[in-house]
Amino acid sequence: MYSRITGTGSYLPEKVVTNADLEKTVDTTDEWIRARTGIERRHIAADDQCTSDLAVHAARLAMTAAGVQPEDIDLIVVGTTSPDLVFPNVGCLVQERLGIRGCPAFSIEAACSGFIYALTTADRFVVTGQAKCALVIGAETLSRIVDWSDRSTCVIFGDGSGAVVIQPSEEPGIISCHLGADGRYKDLLCTPSGPSKKPTADQPRDPFITMKGNEVFKVAVKTLESIVRKTLAENNMDGSEIDWLIPHQANNRIIQALSKRLKMPIEKVILTVQEQGNTSAASVPLALDVAVRDGRGQRGDLLLLGAFGGGFTWGSVLLRY
């Protein structure tokens, strides 16, 4: 038994913040941002929108695409690092909003790798027969934990959500999943404080994302290359067999470097970072939905999803769409 994606959906908030808008508030320029990140604009949640709101929008579109109803869903897994509340988890909030009753619903906190972790978890439920129709979501409102006076981070992140429905299949859909993490790098990309960590004189409470960009860049490129090569090797495949590489949309320079190292033409890479910024756990499902809806992602295509995030965490999923 395999699991297969039967529907995709995504949602971006209406508000758009361009590089020109940021030029008015921080010491930066459109040219500087585009040269270093490839980002031109990002979407920002409205004041009355939470992560669960964005997730519900994407979920409904994915369910419609899959032709399933709320009563069909028997598992909900959400990847997010910006939940509405400490608890209930975003999965439960989405479950209530969609009118789904009784099934397991939970969130996974793995930063930008959250959707890959969530999809891997849901796949295990389906292939072992514990779920027959799983809703998997990556959703973020990172704008709530960005310091908008810090030009090193505020130019990078955006809000959004993406979702998929996976169901059992006798033919390979999700072929293999690979996850990893290394907490030694925890201080390179993080939010320094949280609900259970008390502030100290040396480290006062800081709820905003902090990042050592150059160090993150080096580890991200190396690790993404490694996980992609491992995925291909364990499936006795060559990069030329992949129809589309769908990487985490963190930074265009990281994606370009990955493409070059893997000798995969950039034309075979789905790129959304310029329009959406880094949406963390939402970026891979957002890019997947873009590829499906604009016609590039066709049934039967071989897709390789990959992500890298704070923790550090990383993961990949090889699948036949």
DOFI-867297 format. One record per residue (C-alpha): residue in one letter; x, y, z. Coordinates in steps of 0.5 Angstrom, whole numbers, padded with zeros to 4 digits, always signed. Each point is the difference from the previous one (the first is absolute). Layout:
! residues N
aXYZ;...
***
This chain:
! residues 321
m+0000+0000+0000;y+0002+0007-0002;s-0002+0007+0002;r-0002+0005-0006;i-0001+0007-0001;t-0007+0001-0002;g-0001+0007+0001;t+0004+0007+0001;g-0002+0007+0002;s+0003+0006+0002;y-0001+0007+0003;l+0003+0007+0001;p-0002+0006+0004;e-0003+0006-0005;k+0005+0005+0003;v+0007+0000-0004;v+0006+0004+0003;t+0005+0001-0006;n+0007+0002+0001;a-0001+0007-0002;d-0005+0000+0006;l+0006-0002+0005;e+0004+0005-0003;k-0004+0005+0004;t+0000-0003+0006;v+0007-0003+0001;d+0007+0001-0003;t+0000-0004-0006;t-0001+0000-0007;d-0004-0004-0006;e+0007-0002-0003;w+0003-0002+0006;i-0006-0005+0002;r-0001-0003-0007;a+0008-0001+0000;r+0001-0003+0006;t-0007-0004+0000;g-0004+0000-0006;i-0006+0003+0004;e-0004+0005-0004;r-0006+0000+0005;r-0003-0004+0005;h-0008-0001+0003;i-0001+0002+0007;a-0006-0002+0004;a-0006+0005+0002;d+0000+0002+0007;d-0006-0005+0001;q+0003-0006-0003;c+0004-0005+0004;t+0003-0006-0003;s-0006-0005+0001;d-0004+0005-0005;l+0006-0001-0005;a+0000-0007+0001;v-0008-0001-0001;h+0000+0004-0007;a+0006-0005-0003;a-0004-0006+0003;r-0006+0001-0003;l+0003+0001-0007;a+0004-0006+0001;m-0007-0004+0002;t-0003+0003-0006;a+0005-0002-0004;a+0000-0007+0003;g-0007-0001+0000;v-0001-0001+0007;q-0005+0002+0005;p+0002+0002+0008;e-0003-0007+0002;d+0005-0004-0005;i+0006+0004+0004;d+0003-0005+0006;l+0006+0003+0001;i+0003+0007+0000;v+0007+0002+0001;v+0003+0007+0000;g+0007+0003-0001;t+0001+0007+0003;t+0004+0004+0004;s-0004+0006+0001;p-0007-0004+0004;d-0006+0005+0002;l+0001-0003+0007;v+0005-0004+0004;f-0006-0005+0001;p-0005-0002-0003;n+0004-0002-0006;v-0001+0003-0007;g-0002-0007-0002;c-0006+0000+0005;l-0002+0007-0002;v+0000-0002-0008;q-0004-0006+0002;e-0005+0004+0004;r-0001+0005-0006;l-0001-0005-0005;g-0005-0004+0004;i+0004-0006+0000;r-0001-0004+0006;g+0004-0005+0004;c+0006-0002-0004;p+0007+0002+0002;a+0002+0007-0001;f+0007+0002+0002;s+0006+0005-0002;i+0007-0001-0001;e+0005+0005+0002;a+0006-0001-0005;a+0001+0008-0002;c+0001+0000-0008;s+0000-0008+0000;g-0007+0000+0003;f-0004-0002-0006;i+0005-0006-0002;y+0000-0002+0007;a-0008+0000+0000;l-0001-0003-0007;t+0005-0006+0002;t-0004-0001+0007;a-0007+0000-0004;d+0003-0005-0005;r+0002-0005+0005;f-0007+0000+0003;v-0003-0001-0007;v+0005-0006-0002;t-0001-0003+0006;g-0008+0000+0000;q-0001+0005+0006;a-0003+0005-0005;k-0003+0000-0007;c-0001+0008-0001;a+0005+0004+0003;l+0001+0008+0000;v+0007+0003+0000;i+0001+0007+0001;g+0006+0005+0000;a-0002+0007+0003;e+0003+0006+0003;t-0001+0007+0002;l+0008+0001+0001;s-0002+0008-0001;r-0002-0001+0008;i+0007-0002+0002;v+0004+0005-0005;d+0003+0006+0003;w-0002+0005-0006;s+0006+0004+0002;d+0005-0005-0001;r+0002+0000-0007;s+0004-0006+0000;t-0007-0004+0001;c-0006+0004-0002;v+0002+0000-0007;i+0000-0008+0000;f-0006-0002+0003;g-0008-0001-0002;d-0006-0003+0002;g-0004-0005-0004;s-0003-0007+0000;g+0000-0007-0004;a-0003-0006+0001;v-0001-0007-0003;v-0005-0006+0000;i+0003-0007+0000;q-0003-0006-0001;p+0002-0008+0000;s+0002-0002-0007;e+0002-0007-0003;e+0005+0004-0004;p+0006+0004+0002;g-0002+0007+0002;i+0005+0002+0006;i+0006-0005-0002;s+0005+0002+0006;c+0000+0005+0006;h+0007+0002+0003;l+0000+0005+0006;g+0006+0002+0004;a+0002+0006+0006;d+0006+0002+0003;g-0001+0004+0007;r+0007+0003+0000;y-0002+0005-0005;k-0006+0003+0004;d+0003+0007+0001;l+0001+0001-0007;l-0007+0001-0002;c-0005+0001+0006;t-0005+0004+0005;p+0004+0001+0006;s-0006-0001+0005;g-0006-0003+0001;p-0006-0002+0005;s+0005-0005+0004;k+0006+0004+0000;k+0001+0006+0005;p+0004+0006-0002;t+0006+0001+0003;a+0005+0006+0001;d+0004-0002-0006;q-0005-0003-0004;p-0007+0005+0001;r-0006-0003-0003;d+0000+0001-0008;p-0006-0003-0004;f+0003+0002-0007;i+0004-0005-0005;t+0007+0001+0000;m+0005-0003-0005;k+0007+0000-0002;g-0001+0000-0007;n+0007-0002-0003;e+0001-0006+0005;v-0007-0002-0002;f+0001+0001-0007;k+0006-0005+0000;v-0003-0005+0004;a-0007+0000-0004;v+0003-0001-0007;k+0005-0006+0003;t-0006-0003+0003;l-0005+0001-0005;e+0005-0003-0005;s+0001-0006+0005;i-0007-0002+0001;v-0002+0000-0008;r+0006-0004-0001;k-0002-0005+0005;t-0007+0000-0002;l+0002-0002-0008;a+0006-0005+0002;e-0005-0004+0005;n-0005+0000-0006;n+0005-0002-0005;m-0001+0007-0004;d+0003+0005-0004;g-0001+0007+0001;s-0002+0000-0008;e-0006-0004+0002;i-0003+0005+0004;d-0006+0004-0003;w+0000+0006+0005;l+0004+0002+0006;i-0004+0003+0005;p+0004+0003+0006;h-0001+0004+0006;q-0001+0008-0003;a+0005+0003+0005;n+0005+0004-0005;n+0001+0000-0007;r+0008-0001+0001;i-0001-0006+0004;i-0005-0003-0005;q+0005+0002-0006;a+0006-0003+0004;l-0004-0007+0001;s-0002+0000-0007;k+0007+0001-0003;r+0003-0005+0005;l-0005-0005-0002;k+0001+0001-0007;m-0007+0001-0001;p-0003+0006-0005;i-0003+0005+0004;e-0006-0001-0005;k-0001-0006+0004;v-0001+0004+0006;i-0006+0003+0003;l+0001+0007+0002;t-0005+0004+0004;v+0005+0004+0005;q+0000+0006-0004;e-0008+0001+0000;q-0001-0003+0007;g+0007+0001+0004;n+0001-0006+0005;t-0006-0002+0003;s+0003-0006+0004;a-0004-0006+0001;a-0005+0003-0005;s+0005+0001-0006;v+0001-0008-0003;p-0008-0001+0000;l-0001+0007-0003;a+0005-0001-0005;l-0003-0007-0002;d-0007+0003+0000;v+0003+0005-0005;a+0003-0005-0004;v-0006-0004-0001;r-0005+0005-0001;d+0004+0004-0005;g+0001-0007-0004;r+0007-0001+0001;g-0001-0006+0005;q-0004-0006-0004;r-0002-0006+0003;g+0005-0005-0001;d+0006+0005+0001;l+0006-0002+0005;l+0000+0006+0005;l+0006+0001+0005;l-0002+0004+0006;g+0005+0003+0005;a+0001+0004+0006;f+0005+0003+0005;g-0002+0004+0006;g+0001+0002+0007;g+0003-0005+0005;f+0003-0002-0005;t-0005-0004-0003;w-0001-0003-0007;g-0003-0005-0004;s-0002-0002-0007;v-0006-0004-0003;l+0000-0004-0007;l-0006-0001-0003;r-0004-0001-0006;y-0005+0005-0001;
***
